[in-house]
């Protein structure tokens, strides 16, 4: 694995870990990326490299959270009713042409 790939994986994992911190910042009234950054800095939440939060770093974090968020599960559906068997036809079941000739004895 290359160093860039490892960094991407670590950044995505860090974004998922901080999901609750971002939600807490929004509950505290932060609506813009700058307000979220200010809230995270005020609460002492460290960045991945132990720096301070900036508007751009919060924006990248939010984009990673959207990109790597688990897909929502589909709504539950009712089971399909069983399909009724088709009534037999007068000709009988389908038999491929080559097999039918062998069964009749003609070639």
C-alpha positions as CSV (number, residue, x, y, z in Angstrom):
1,X,0.0,0.0,0.0
2,X,1.2,3.5,-0.8
3,X,1.6,6.2,1.7
4,X,-1.1,8.3,0.0
5,X,-3.6,5.5,0.2
6,X,-2.9,4.9,3.9
7,X,-3.4,8.6,4.6
8,X,-6.8,8.6,2.8
9,X,-7.9,5.6,4.8
10,X,-6.8,7.1,8.1
11,X,-8.5,10.4,7.2
12,X,-11.8,8.6,6.3
13,X,-11.7,6.7,9.6
14,X,-11.0,9.9,11.6
15,X,-13.9,11.6,9.9
16,X,-16.2,8.8,11.0
17,X,-14.9,8.9,14.5
18,X,-15.7,12.7,14.7
19,X,-19.3,12.3,13.5
20,X,-20.6,12.7,17.1
21,X,-18.4,15.7,17.7
22,X,-19.8,17.5,14.6
23,X,-23.3,16.6,15.7
24,X,-22.6,18.1,19.2
25,X,-21.3,21.3,17.5
26,X,-24.5,21.6,15.5
27,X,-26.5,21.1,18.7
28,X,-24.5,23.9,20.2
29,X,-25.8,26.2,17.5
30,X,-23.0,26.0,14.9
31,X,-24.4,26.1,11.4
32,X,-21.4,27.2,9.2
33,X,-18.1,25.5,8.8
34,X,-16.4,28.4,10.6
35,X,-18.8,28.1,13.5
36,X,-18.2,24.3,13.7
37,X,-14.4,24.9,13.6
38,X,-14.7,27.5,16.4
39,X,-16.8,25.1,18.5
40,X,-14.4,22.2,18.1
41,X,-11.5,24.5,19.0
42,X,-13.4,25.8,22.1
43,X,-14.1,22.3,23.3
44,X,-10.5,21.2,22.7
45,X,-11.2,18.6,20.1
46,X,-7.9,17.9,18.4
47,X,-7.5,17.5,14.7
48,X,-5.9,14.4,13.3
49,X,-2.5,15.9,13.6
50,X,-3.2,17.7,16.9
51,X,-3.6,21.1,15.3
52,X,-6.4,23.6,15.4
53,X,-9.6,23.5,13.3
54,X,-10.0,25.8,10.3
55,X,-13.0,26.3,8.1
56,X,-11.3,24.3,5.2
57,X,-10.4,21.4,7.5
58,X,-14.0,21.2,8.7
59,X,-15.3,21.3,5.1
60,X,-13.0,18.4,4.1
61,X,-14.1,16.5,7.1
62,X,-17.8,16.9,6.2
63,X,-17.2,15.9,2.6
64,X,-15.4,12.7,3.8
65,X,-18.3,12.0,6.2
66,X,-20.8,12.2,3.3
67,X,-18.6,10.2,0.9
68,X,-17.9,7.3,3.3
69,X,-21.2,7.3,5.2
70,X,-22.9,3.9,5.2
71,X,-25.7,3.6,2.6
72,X,-29.1,3.9,4.2
73,X,-30.9,0.6,4.4
74,X,-34.0,0.3,2.1
75,X,-37.4,0.5,3.7
76,X,-38.9,-2.8,4.7
77,X,-41.2,-4.2,2.1
78,X,-44.1,-6.6,2.3
79,X,-43.4,-10.0,0.9
80,X,-44.6,-10.7,-2.6
81,X,-47.6,-12.9,-2.9
82,X,-46.8,-16.4,-4.3
83,X,-47.2,-16.7,-8.0
84,X,-49.9,-19.1,-9.0
85,X,-48.9,-22.0,-11.2
86,X,-49.8,-21.6,-14.8
87,X,-52.5,-24.1,-16.0
88,X,-51.1,-26.8,-18.3
89,X,-51.5,-26.1,-22.0
90,X,-53.0,-28.5,-24.5
91,X,-49.6,-29.1,-26.2
92,X,-47.9,-30.1,-23.0
93,X,-44.6,-28.8,-21.6
94,X,-42.0,-27.1,-23.9
95,X,-39.4,-29.5,-25.3
96,X,-36.6,-28.1,-27.4
97,X,-36.8,-28.9,-31.1
98,X,-33.8,-31.3,-31.3
99,X,-35.0,-33.3,-28.3
100,X,-38.5,-33.6,-29.6
101,X,-37.3,-35.1,-32.9
102,X,-35.3,-37.7,-31.0
103,X,-38.3,-38.5,-28.8
104,X,-40.5,-39.1,-31.9
105,X,-37.8,-41.1,-33.7
106,X,-37.5,-38.9,-36.7
107,X,-34.3,-37.1,-37.7
